[in-house]
Amino acid sequence: MPGLDDSKIIELFYARSEQAIVELSQKYGSVCSKIANNILNNKLDAEECVNDAYLGAWNTIPPQNPNPLLTYISRIVRNLSIKKYHSNTSVKRNSFYDVALDELESCIPSGKTIESELDAKELSRIIDDFLDTLDKENRVMFVRRYWYSDSISDIAEKFQISSNDVSVRLFRIREKLKKYLKKEGVKI
């Protein structure tokens, strides 16, 4: 990615230089916009979430010293976009994000069964461990679909395979995830 090194951008945040936001936007703005657009399917809402994420980074760095910076800003954008998505769709459905969530529904316990944040962190650790069992291509495919909310066709284009192949592979990965979670004692 072009632009300053992440550590230099963090130094700008610590120095309270507004240039930090400019550099962050130049380096990771397109990734942040893609995440927000994939979740919200609305350019204006996505732009608002990305801008709010920059403000969130400004308000949390310091004291935070995120490493890697891309993961940090991506998580902020994703969380804000999901919050906005829920606000926008309390009555209607958004096909892109809902479809990705529906695909994982049979694998992941609902929030109602996770009784504390500690349980959510443990589930996150287990899923991370599961992802380590996958080859790189399947891991990237899974993350692109269920973290970045990329469409099946976008993933197919990225890997230069058919959309059907992507769907089949994601189905098989979800089945493996289900078995892995059961083996780890997670109630589905």
TIRO-2110 file (N, C-alpha, C; in Angstrom, 1 decimal):
// TIRO-2110
0.8, -1.2, 0.0, N, 1, A
0.0, 0.0, 0.0, CA, 1, A
0.9, 1.2, 0.0, C, 1, A
0.5, 2.3, -0.8, N, 2, A
1.3, 3.5, -0.8, CA, 2, A
1.2, 4.3, 0.4, C, 2, A
2.0, 5.3, 0.6, N, 3, A
1.9, 6.2, 1.7, CA, 3, A
3.0, 5.9, 2.8, C, 3, A
2.8, 6.6, 3.9, N, 4, A
3.7, 6.4, 5.0, CA, 4, A
3.7, 5.1, 5.6, C, 4, A
4.7, 4.7, 6.2, N, 5, A
4.8, 3.5, 7.0, CA, 5, A
3.8, 3.6, 8.2, C, 5, A
3.1, 2.5, 8.6, N, 6, A
2.1, 2.6, 9.7, CA, 6, A
2.7, 3.2, 10.9, C, 6, A
3.9, 2.9, 11.3, N, 7, A
4.5, 3.5, 12.5, CA, 7, A
4.6, 5.0, 12.4, C, 7, A
4.9, 5.5, 11.2, N, 8, A
4.9, 7.0, 11.0, CA, 8, A
3.5, 7.6, 11.2, C, 8, A
2.5, 6.9, 10.7, N, 9, A
1.1, 7.4, 10.8, CA, 9, A
0.8, 7.4, 12.3, C, 9, A
1.1, 6.4, 13.0, N, 10, A
0.8, 6.3, 14.5, CA, 10, A
1.5, 7.5, 15.2, C, 10, A
2.8, 7.8, 14.8, N, 11, A
3.5, 8.9, 15.4, CA, 11, A
2.7, 10.2, 15.1, C, 11, A
2.2, 10.4, 14.0, N, 12, A
1.4, 11.6, 13.7, CA, 12, A
0.1, 11.6, 14.6, C, 12, A
-0.5, 10.5, 14.9, N, 13, A
-1.6, 10.5, 15.8, CA, 13, A
-1.2, 10.9, 17.2, C, 13, A
0.0, 10.3, 17.6, N, 14, A
0.5, 10.7, 18.9, CA, 14, A
0.9, 12.1, 19.0, C, 14, A
1.3, 12.7, 17.9, N, 15, A
1.7, 14.2, 17.9, CA, 15, A
0.4, 15.0, 17.7, C, 15, A
-0.7, 14.4, 17.6, N, 16, A
-2.0, 15.1, 17.4, CA, 16, A
-2.0, 15.9, 16.1, C, 16, A
-1.3, 15.4, 15.1, N, 17, A
-1.3, 16.1, 13.8, CA, 17, A
-2.5, 15.6, 13.0, C, 17, A
-3.2, 16.6, 12.4, N, 18, A
-4.3, 16.2, 11.6, CA, 18, A
-3.9, 15.5, 10.3, C, 18, A
-2.6, 15.6, 10.0, N, 19, A
-2.0, 14.9, 8.9, CA, 19, A
-2.2, 13.3, 9.0, C, 19, A
-2.3, 12.9, 10.3, N, 20, A
-2.5, 11.5, 10.6, CA, 20, A
-3.7, 10.9, 9.8, C, 20, A
-4.8, 11.7, 9.9, N, 21, A
-6.1, 11.3, 9.2, CA, 21, A
-5.9, 11.3, 7.7, C, 21, A
-5.2, 12.3, 7.2, N, 22, A
-4.9, 12.4, 5.8, CA, 22, A
-4.1, 11.1, 5.3, C, 22, A
-3.1, 10.8, 6.0, N, 23, A
-2.2, 9.7, 5.7, CA, 23, A
-3.0, 8.4, 5.8, C, 23, A
-3.8, 8.2, 6.9, N, 24, A
-4.6, 7.0, 7.1, CA, 24, A
-5.5, 6.8, 5.9, C, 24, A
-6.2, 7.9, 5.5, N, 25, A
-7.1, 7.9, 4.4, CA, 25, A
-6.5, 7.5, 3.1, C, 25, A
-5.3, 8.1, 2.9, N, 26, A
-4.6, 7.8, 1.6, CA, 26, A
-4.2, 6.4, 1.5, C, 26, A
-3.7, 5.9, 2.7, N, 27, A
-3.2, 4.5, 2.7, CA, 27, A
-4.3, 3.4, 2.7, C, 27, A
-5.3, 3.6, 3.5, N, 28, A
-6.3, 2.6, 3.7, CA, 28, A
-7.7, 3.0, 3.4, C, 28, A
-7.9, 4.1, 2.8, N, 29, A
-9.3, 4.6, 2.5, CA, 29, A
-10.0, 3.7, 1.6, C, 29, A
-9.4, 3.2, 0.6, N, 30, A
-10.1, 2.3, -0.4, CA, 30, A
-10.5, 1.0, 0.3, C, 30, A
-9.7, 0.5, 1.1, N, 31, A
-10.0, -0.8, 1.8, CA, 31, A
-11.2, -0.5, 2.8, C, 31, A
-11.1, 0.6, 3.5, N, 32, A
-12.2, 0.9, 4.4, CA, 32, A
-13.5, 1.1, 3.7, C, 32, A
-13.5, 1.8, 2.6, N, 33, A
-14.7, 2.1, 1.8, CA, 33, A
-15.3, 0.8, 1.3, C, 33, A
-14.4, -0.2, 0.8, N, 34, A
-14.9, -1.5, 0.3, CA, 34, A
-15.6, -2.2, 1.4, C, 34, A
-15.0, -2.2, 2.6, N, 35, A
-15.7, -2.9, 3.8, CA, 35, A
-17.0, -2.3, 4.0, C, 35, A
-17.1, -1.0, 4.2, N, 36, A
-18.4, -0.4, 4.5, CA, 36, A
-19.4, -0.6, 3.4, C, 36, A
-19.0, -0.4, 2.1, N, 37, A
-19.9, -0.6, 1.0, CA, 37, A
-20.4, -2.0, 0.9, C, 37, A
-19.5, -3.0, 1.2, N, 38, A
-20.0, -4.4, 1.2, CA, 38, A
-21.0, -4.7, 2.2, C, 38, A
-20.9, -4.1, 3.4, N, 39, A
-21.9, -4.3, 4.4, CA, 39, A
-23.2, -3.5, 4.2, C, 39, A
-23.0, -2.2, 3.8, N, 40, A
-24.2, -1.3, 3.8, CA, 40, A
-24.8, -1.2, 2.4, C, 40, A
-24.1, -1.5, 1.3, N, 41, A
-24.6, -1.3, 0.0, CA, 41, A
-25.2, 0.0, -0.2, C, 41, A
-24.6, 1.1, 0.4, N, 42, A
-25.1, 2.4, 0.2, CA, 42, A
-23.9, 3.3, 0.4, C, 42, A
-23.6, 4.0, -0.7, N, 43, A
-22.3, 4.8, -0.8, CA, 43, A
-22.3, 5.9, 0.3, C, 43, A
-23.4, 6.6, 0.5, N, 44, A
-23.4, 7.7, 1.4, CA, 44, A
-23.2, 7.2, 2.9, C, 44, A
-23.9, 6.1, 3.2, N, 45, A
-23.8, 5.6, 4.5, CA, 45, A
-22.4, 5.0, 4.7, C, 45, A
-21.8, 4.4, 3.7, N, 46, A
-20.5, 3.8, 3.8, CA, 46, A
-19.5, 5.0, 4.0, C, 46, A
-19.6, 6.0, 3.3, N, 47, A
-18.7, 7.2, 3.4, CA, 47, A
-18.8, 7.8, 4.9, C, 47, A
-20.0, 7.8, 5.4, N, 48, A
-20.2, 8.3, 6.8, CA, 48, A
-19.5, 7.4, 7.8, C, 48, A
-19.6, 6.1, 7.6, N, 49, A
-19.0, 5.2, 8.5, CA, 49, A
-17.4, 5.3, 8.4, C, 49, A
-16.9, 5.4, 7.2, N, 50, A
-15.5, 5.5, 7.1, CA, 50, A
-15.0, 6.8, 7.8, C, 50, A
-15.7, 7.9, 7.6, N, 51, A
-15.3, 9.1, 8.3, CA, 51, A
-15.4, 9.0, 9.8, C, 51, A
-16.5, 8.4, 10.2, N, 52, A
-16.6, 8.1, 11.7, CA, 52, A
-15.5, 7.2, 12.2, C, 52, A
-15.0, 6.3, 11.4, N, 53, A
-13.9, 5.4, 11.8, CA, 53, A
-12.6, 6.2, 11.9, C, 53, A
-12.4, 7.2, 11.0, N, 54, A
-11.2, 8.1, 11.2, CA, 54, A
-11.3, 8.8, 12.5, C, 54, A
-12.5, 9.3, 12.8, N, 55, A
-12.7, 10.0, 14.1, CA, 55, A
-12.4, 9.1, 15.2, C, 55, A
-12.9, 7.9, 15.1, N, 56, A
-12.7, 6.9, 16.1, CA, 56, A
-11.2, 6.6, 16.4, C, 56, A
-10.5, 6.5, 15.3, N, 57, A
-9.0, 6.3, 15.4, CA, 57, A
-8.4, 7.5, 16.1, C, 57, A
-8.8, 8.7, 15.7, N, 58, A
-8.3, 9.9, 16.3, CA, 58, A
-8.5, 9.9, 17.8, C, 58, A
-9.7, 9.5, 18.2, N, 59, A
-10.1, 9.5, 19.6, CA, 59, A
-9.4, 8.4, 20.4, C, 59, A
-8.9, 7.3, 19.8, N, 60, A
-8.3, 6.2, 20.5, CA, 60, A
-6.8, 6.0, 20.4, C, 60, A
-6.2, 6.8, 19.4, N, 61, A
-4.8, 6.7, 19.3, CA, 61, A
-4.3, 8.1, 19.6, C, 61, A
-3.5, 8.4, 20.6, N, 62, A
-3.3, 7.5, 21.8, CA, 62, A
-4.5, 7.3, 22.6, C, 62, A
-4.6, 6.4, 23.5, N, 63, A
-3.5, 5.6, 24.1, CA, 63, A
-3.2, 4.3, 23.3, C, 63, A
-4.2, 3.9, 22.4, N, 64, A
-3.9, 2.7, 21.7, CA, 64, A
-2.7, 2.9, 20.8, C, 64, A
-2.0, 1.8, 20.5, N, 65, A
-0.9, 1.8, 19.6, CA, 65, A
-1.0, 0.6, 18.7, C, 65, A
-2.0, 0.6, 17.8, N, 66, A
-2.4, -0.5, 17.0, CA, 66, A
-1.3, -1.1, 16.1, C, 66, A
-1.2, -2.4, 16.1, N, 67, A
-0.3, -3.0, 15.2, CA, 67, A
-0.9, -4.4, 14.8, C, 67, A
-1.3, -4.6, 13.6, N, 68, A
-1.2, -3.7, 12.4, CA, 68, A
-2.3, -2.7, 12.4, C, 68, A
-2.0, -1.5, 11.8, N, 69, A
-3.0, -0.4, 11.7, CA, 69, A
-4.2, -0.8, 10.8, C, 69, A
-3.9, -1.5, 9.7, N, 70, A
-5.0, -1.9, 8.8, CA, 70, A
-6.1, -2.7, 9.5, C, 70, A
-5.7, -3.6, 10.3, N, 71, A
-6.6, -4.4, 11.1, CA, 71, A
-7.4, -3.6, 12.0, C, 71, A
-6.8, -2.7, 12.7, N, 72, A
-7.4, -1.8, 13.7, CA, 72, A
-8.5, -0.9, 13.0, C, 72, A
-8.1, -0.2, 11.9, N, 73, A
-9.1, 0.7, 11.3, CA, 73, A
-10.2, -0.1, 10.6, C, 73, A
-9.8, -1.3, 10.0, N, 74, A
-10.8, -2.2, 9.4, CA, 74, A
-11.9, -2.6, 10.4, C, 74, A
-11.4, -2.9, 11.6, N, 75, A
-12.4, -3.4, 12.7, CA, 75, A
-13.3, -2.2, 13.1, C, 75, A
-12.8, -1.0, 13.2, N, 76, A
-13.6, 0.1, 13.5, CA, 76, A
-14.6, 0.4, 12.4, C, 76, A
-14.2, 0.3, 11.1, N, 77, A
-15.1, 0.5, 10.0, CA, 77, A
-16.2, -0.6, 10.0, C, 77, A
-15.8, -1.8, 10.2, N, 78, A
-16.7, -2.9, 10.2, CA, 78, A
-17.7, -2.8, 11.3, C, 78, A
-17.3, -2.5, 12.5, N, 79, A
-18.2, -2.4, 13.6, CA, 79, A
-19.2, -1.2, 13.4, C, 79, A
-18.7, -0.1, 12.9, N, 80, A
-19.6, 1.1, 12.7, CA, 80, A
-20.6, 0.7, 11.5, C, 80, A
-20.1, 0.1, 10.5, N, 81, A
-21.0, -0.3, 9.4, CA, 81, A
-22.0, -1.3, 9.8, C, 81, A
-21.7, -2.2, 10.6, N, 82, A
-22.7, -3.2, 11.1, CA, 82, A
-23.7, -2.5, 12.0, C, 82, A
-23.3, -1.6, 12.8, N, 83, A
-24.2, -0.8, 13.6, CA, 83, A
-25.1, 0.0, 12.8, C, 83, A
-24.6, 0.7, 11.7, N, 84, A
-25.4, 1.4, 10.8, CA, 84, A
-26.4, 0.5, 10.0, C, 84, A
-25.8, -0.6, 9.6, N, 85, A
-26.7, -1.6, 8.9, CA, 85, A
-27.9, -2.0, 9.7, C, 85, A
-27.6, -2.3, 11.0, N, 86, A
-28.8, -2.7, 11.9, CA, 86, A
-29.7, -1.6, 12.1, C, 86, A
-29.2, -0.4, 12.2, N, 87, A
-30.1, 0.8, 12.3, CA, 87, A
-30.9, 1.0, 11.0, C, 87, A
-30.3, 0.8, 9.8, N, 88, A
-31.0, 1.0, 8.6, CA, 88, A
-32.0, -0.1, 8.2, C, 88, A
-31.7, -1.3, 8.8, N, 89, A
-32.5, -2.5, 8.3, CA, 89, A
-33.4, -3.1, 9.4, C, 89, A
-33.8, -2.3, 10.4, N, 90, A
-34.6, -2.9, 11.4, CA, 90, A
-35.9, -3.4, 10.8, C, 90, A
-36.3, -2.9, 9.6, N, 91, A
-37.6, -3.4, 9.0, CA, 91, A
-37.3, -4.2, 7.7, C, 91, A
-36.3, -3.6, 6.9, N, 92, A
-36.0, -4.3, 5.6, CA, 92, A
-34.7, -5.0, 5.6, C, 92, A
-34.5, -5.8, 4.6, N, 93, A
-33.3, -6.6, 4.5, CA, 93, A
-32.3, -6.1, 3.5, C, 93, A
-31.0, -6.2, 3.7, N, 94, A
-30.0, -5.9, 2.8, CA, 94, A
-29.4, -7.2, 2.3, C, 94, A
-29.6, -7.5, 1.0, N, 95, A
-29.2, -8.9, 0.5, CA, 95, A
-27.8, -9.2, 0.7, C, 95, A
-26.8, -8.3, 0.4, N, 96, A
-25.4, -8.7, 0.4, CA, 96, A
-25.0, -9.2, 1.8, C, 96, A
-25.2, -8.4, 2.8, N, 97, A
-24.7, -8.7, 4.2, CA, 97, A
-25.6, -9.8, 4.8, C, 97, A
-26.9, -9.8, 4.6, N, 98, A
-27.8, -10.8, 5.1, CA, 98, A
-27.4, -12.2, 4.6, C, 98, A
-27.1, -12.3, 3.3, N, 99, A
-26.8, -13.6, 2.7, CA, 99, A
-25.5, -14.1, 3.4, C, 99, A
-24.5, -13.3, 3.5, N, 100, A
-23.3, -13.8, 4.2, CA, 100, A
-23.5, -14.2, 5.6, C, 100, A
-24.4, -13.4, 6.3, N, 101, A
-24.7, -13.8, 7.7, CA, 101, A
-25.5, -15.1, 7.7, C, 101, A
-26.5, -15.2, 6.8, N, 102, A
-27.3, -16.4, 6.8, CA, 102, A
-26.4, -17.7, 6.5, C, 102, A
-25.4, -17.5, 5.7, N, 103, A
-24.5, -18.7, 5.4, CA, 103, A
-23.8, -19.2, 6.6, C, 103, A
-23.4, -18.3, 7.5, N, 104, A
-22.7, -18.7, 8.7, CA, 104, A
-23.7, -19.1, 9.9, C, 104, A
-24.9, -18.8, 9.7, N, 105, A
-25.9, -18.9, 10.9, CA, 105, A
-25.9, -20.3, 11.4, C, 105, A
-25.7, -21.4, 10.6, N, 106, A
-25.8, -22.7, 11.1, CA, 106, A
-24.5, -23.2, 11.8, C, 106, A
-23.4, -22.3, 11.6, N, 107, A
-22.1, -22.7, 12.2, CA, 107, A
-21.9, -22.0, 13.5, C, 107, A
-22.3, -20.8, 13.6, N, 108, A
-21.9, -20.0, 14.8, CA, 108, A
-23.1, -19.8, 15.7, C, 108, A
-22.9, -20.0, 17.0, N, 109, A
-24.0, -19.8, 18.0, CA, 109, A
-24.5, -18.4, 17.9, C, 109, A
-25.8, -18.2, 18.1, N, 110, A
-26.4, -16.9, 18.1, CA, 110, A
-25.9, -16.1, 19.3, C, 110, A
-26.0, -14.8, 19.3, N, 111, A
-25.5, -14.0, 20.4, CA, 111, A
-26.2, -14.3, 21.7, C, 111, A
-27.4, -14.9, 21.6, N, 112, A
-28.2, -15.2, 22.8, CA, 112, A
-27.6, -16.3, 23.6, C, 112, A
-26.8, -17.2, 22.9, N, 113, A
-26.2, -18.3, 23.6, CA, 113, A
-24.9, -18.0, 24.2, C, 113, A
-24.3, -16.9, 23.7, N, 114, A
-23.0, -16.5, 24.2, CA, 114, A
-23.3, -15.6, 25.4, C, 114, A
-22.9, -16.1, 26.6, N, 115, A
-23.4, -15.4, 27.8, CA, 115, A
-22.5, -14.2, 28.3, C, 115, A
-21.3, -14.2, 27.8, N, 116, A
-20.4, -13.1, 28.2, CA, 116, A
-19.4, -12.7, 27.1, C, 116, A
-18.8, -11.6, 27.3, N, 117, A
-17.7, -11.2, 26.3, CA, 117, A
-16.6, -12.2, 26.3, C, 117, A
-16.3, -12.8, 27.5, N, 118, A
-15.3, -13.8, 27.6, CA, 118, A
-15.6, -15.0, 26.6, C, 118, A
-16.9, -15.4, 26.6, N, 119, A
-17.3, -16.5, 25.7, CA, 119, A
-17.1, -16.1, 24.3, C, 119, A
-17.4, -14.8, 23.9, N, 120, A
-17.2, -14.4, 22.6, CA, 120, A
-15.7, -14.4, 22.2, C, 120, A
-14.9, -14.0, 23.1, N, 121, A
-13.4, -14.0, 22.9, CA, 121, A
-12.9, -15.4, 22.7, C, 121, A
-13.5, -16.3, 23.5, N, 122, A
-13.1, -17.7, 23.4, CA, 122, A
-13.5, -18.3, 22.0, C, 122, A
-14.7, -17.9, 21.6, N, 123, A
-15.2, -18.4, 20.3, CA, 123, A
-14.3, -17.8, 19.2, C, 123, A
-14.0, -16.5, 19.3, N, 124, A
-13.1, -15.9, 18.4, CA, 124, A
-11.7, -16.6, 18.3, C, 124, A
-11.2, -17.0, 19.4, N, 125, A
-9.9, -17.8, 19.5, CA, 125, A
-10.1, -19.1, 18.7, C, 125, A
-11.2, -19.8, 19.0, N, 126, A
-11.4, -21.1, 18.4, CA, 126, A
-11.5, -20.9, 16.8, C, 126, A
-12.2, -19.9, 16.4, N, 127, A
-12.4, -19.7, 15.0, CA, 127, A
-11.0, -19.4, 14.4, C, 127, A
-10.2, -18.5, 15.1, N, 128, A
-8.8, -18.3, 14.6, CA, 128, A
-8.0, -19.5, 14.5, C, 128, A
-8.2, -20.4, 15.5, N, 129, A
-7.5, -21.7, 15.4, CA, 129, A
-7.9, -22.5, 14.2, C, 129, A
-9.3, -22.5, 14.0, N, 130, A
-9.8, -23.2, 12.8, CA, 130, A
-9.2, -22.7, 11.5, C, 130, A
-9.2, -21.4, 11.4, N, 131, A
-8.6, -20.8, 10.2, CA, 131, A
-7.2, -21.2, 9.9, C, 131, A
-6.4, -21.4, 11.0, N, 132, A
-5.1, -21.9, 10.9, CA, 132, A
-5.0, -23.3, 10.3, C, 132, A
-6.1, -24.0, 10.3, N, 133, A
-6.1, -25.4, 9.8, CA, 133, A
-6.3, -25.4, 8.3, C, 133, A
-6.8, -24.2, 7.7, N, 134, A
-7.1, -24.1, 6.3, CA, 134, A
-5.8, -23.8, 5.5, C, 134, A
-5.8, -24.2, 4.2, N, 135, A
-4.8, -23.7, 3.4, CA, 135, A
-5.0, -22.2, 3.1, C, 135, A
-4.0, -21.5, 2.6, N, 136, A
-4.0, -20.0, 2.5, CA, 136, A
-5.2, -19.6, 1.6, C, 136, A
-5.4, -20.3, 0.5, N, 137, A
-6.5, -19.8, -0.4, CA, 137, A
-7.9, -19.9, 0.3, C, 137, A
-8.2, -21.0, 0.9, N, 138, A
-9.4, -21.2, 1.6, CA, 138, A
-9.6, -20.2, 2.8, C, 138, A
-8.5, -20.0, 3.5, N, 139, A
-8.6, -19.0, 4.6, CA, 139, A
-8.9, -17.6, 4.1, C, 139, A
-8.2, -17.2, 3.0, N, 140, A
-8.4, -15.9, 2.4, CA, 140, A
-9.9, -15.8, 1.9, C, 140, A
-10.3, -16.9, 1.2, N, 141, A
-11.7, -16.9, 0.7, CA, 141, A
-12.7, -16.7, 1.9, C, 141, A
-12.5, -17.4, 3.0, N, 142, A
-13.4, -17.3, 4.1, CA, 142, A
-13.4, -15.9, 4.7, C, 142, A
-12.2, -15.4, 4.9, N, 143, A
-12.1, -14.0, 5.5, CA, 143, A
-12.7, -13.0, 4.6, C, 143, A
-12.4, -13.1, 3.2, N, 144, A
-13.0, -12.1, 2.3, CA, 144, A
-14.5, -12.2, 2.4, C, 144, A
-15.1, -13.4, 2.5, N, 145, A
-16.6, -13.5, 2.5, CA, 145, A
-17.2, -13.1, 3.8, C, 145, A
-16.6, -13.5, 4.9, N, 146, A
-17.3, -13.4, 6.2, CA, 146, A
-16.7, -12.3, 7.1, C, 146, A
-15.6, -11.7, 6.7, N, 147, A
-15.1, -10.5, 7.5, CA, 147, A
-15.3, -9.3, 6.6, C, 147, A
-14.9, -9.3, 5.4, N, 148, A
-15.0, -8.1, 4.5, CA, 148, A
-16.3, -8.1, 3.7, C, 148, A
-17.1, -9.2, 3.8, N, 149, A
-18.4, -9.3, 3.2, CA, 149, A
-18.3, -9.1, 1.7, C, 149, A
-17.2, -9.6, 1.1, N, 150, A
-17.1, -9.6, -0.4, CA, 150, A
-18.2, -10.5, -1.0, C, 150, A
-18.7, -10.2, -2.1, N, 151, A
-19.7, -11.0, -2.8, CA, 151, A
-19.0, -12.2, -3.4, C, 151, A
-19.8, -13.2, -3.7, N, 152, A
-19.3, -14.5, -4.3, CA, 152, A
-18.6, -14.2, -5.6, C, 152, A
-19.2, -13.3, -6.4, N, 153, A
-18.6, -13.0, -7.7, CA, 153, A
-17.3, -12.2, -7.6, C, 153, A
-17.2, -11.3, -6.6, N, 154, A
-15.9, -10.7, -6.3, CA, 154, A
-14.8, -11.6, -6.0, C, 154, A
-15.2, -12.6, -5.1, N, 155, A
-14.2, -13.6, -4.7, CA, 155, A
-13.8, -14.5, -5.9, C, 155, A
-14.8, -14.9, -6.7, N, 156, A
-14.5, -15.7, -7.9, CA, 156, A
-13.6, -14.9, -8.8, C, 156, A
-13.8, -13.6, -9.0, N, 157, A
-12.9, -12.9, -9.9, CA, 157, A
-11.5, -12.8, -9.3, C, 157, A
-11.4, -12.6, -8.0, N, 158, A
-10.1, -12.5, -7.4, CA, 158, A
-9.3, -13.8, -7.5, C, 158, A
-10.0, -14.9, -7.4, N, 159, A
-9.3, -16.2, -7.5, CA, 159, A
-9.3, -16.8, -8.9, C, 159, A
-10.0, -16.1, -9.8, N, 160, A
-10.1, -16.6, -11.2, CA, 160, A
-10.7, -18.0, -11.3, C, 160, A
-11.8, -18.1, -10.6, N, 161, A
-12.6, -19.4, -10.6, CA, 161, A
-14.1, -19.0, -10.8, C, 161, A
-14.9, -20.0, -11.0, N, 162, A
-16.3, -19.7, -11.1, CA, 162, A
-17.0, -19.4, -9.8, C, 162, A
-18.1, -18.7, -9.9, N, 163, A
-18.9, -18.4, -8.7, CA, 163, A
-19.4, -19.6, -8.0, C, 163, A
-19.7, -20.6, -8.8, N, 164, A
-20.2, -21.9, -8.3, CA, 164, A
-19.0, -22.6, -7.5, C, 164, A
-17.8, -22.5, -8.0, N, 165, A
-16.7, -23.1, -7.3, CA, 165, A
-16.5, -22.4, -5.9, C, 165, A
-16.6, -21.1, -5.9, N, 166, A
-16.5, -20.4, -4.6, CA, 166, A
-17.6, -20.8, -3.7, C, 166, A
-18.8, -20.9, -4.1, N, 167, A
-20.0, -21.3, -3.3, CA, 167, A
-19.7, -22.7, -2.7, C, 167, A
-19.3, -23.6, -3.5, N, 168, A
-19.0, -25.0, -3.1, CA, 168, A
-17.9, -25.0, -2.0, C, 168, A
-16.8, -24.3, -2.3, N, 169, A
-15.7, -24.2, -1.3, CA, 169, A
-16.1, -23.6, 0.0, C, 169, A
-16.9, -22.5, -0.1, N, 170, A
-17.3, -21.9, 1.2, CA, 170, A
-18.3, -22.8, 1.9, C, 170, A
-19.1, -23.5, 1.2, N, 171, A
-20.0, -24.5, 1.9, CA, 171, A
-19.2, -25.5, 2.6, C, 171, A
-18.2, -26.1, 1.9, N, 172, A
-17.3, -27.1, 2.6, CA, 172, A
-16.6, -26.5, 3.8, C, 172, A
-16.1, -25.3, 3.7, N, 173, A
-15.4, -24.7, 4.8, CA, 173, A
-16.3, -24.5, 6.0, C, 173, A
-17.6, -24.1, 5.7, N, 174, A
-18.6, -23.9, 6.8, CA, 174, A
-18.8, -25.3, 7.4, C, 174, A
-18.9, -26.3, 6.6, N, 175, A
-19.2, -27.7, 7.2, CA, 175, A
-18.0, -28.1, 8.1, C, 175, A
-16.8, -27.8, 7.6, N, 176, A
-15.6, -28.1, 8.5, CA, 176, A
-15.6, -27.3, 9.7, C, 176, A
-16.0, -26.0, 9.6, N, 177, A
-16.1, -25.1, 10.8, CA, 177, A
-17.1, -25.7, 11.8, C, 177, A
-18.2, -26.1, 11.3, N, 178, A
-19.2, -26.7, 12.2, CA, 178, A
-18.7, -27.9, 13.0, C, 178, A
-18.0, -28.8, 12.3, N, 179, A
-17.4, -30.0, 12.9, CA, 179, A
-16.3, -29.6, 13.9, C, 179, A
-15.5, -28.6, 13.5, N, 180, A
-14.4, -28.1, 14.4, CA, 180, A
-15.0, -27.5, 15.7, C, 180, A
-16.1, -26.7, 15.5, N, 181, A
-16.7, -26.1, 16.7, CA, 181, A
-17.3, -27.1, 17.6, C, 181, A
-18.0, -28.1, 17.1, N, 182, A
-18.5, -29.2, 17.9, CA, 182, A
-17.4, -29.9, 18.6, C, 182, A
-16.3, -30.2, 17.9, N, 183, A
-15.2, -30.9, 18.6, CA, 183, A
-14.6, -30.1, 19.7, C, 183, A
-14.7, -28.7, 19.6, N, 184, A
-14.2, -27.9, 20.6, CA, 184, A
-15.2, -27.6, 21.7, C, 184, A
-16.4, -28.2, 21.6, N, 185, A
-17.4, -28.1, 22.7, CA, 185, A
-18.3, -26.9, 22.6, C, 185, A
-18.3, -26.3, 21.4, N, 186, A
-19.2, -25.1, 21.2, CA, 186, A
-20.6, -25.6, 20.8, C, 186, A
-21.6, -25.2, 21.5, N, 187, A
-22.9, -25.5, 21.2, CA, 187, A
-23.5, -24.7, 20.1, C, 187, A
-23.9, -25.4, 19.0, N, 188, A
-24.4, -24.6, 17.8, CA, 188, A
-25.9, -24.6, 17.8, C, 188, A
END
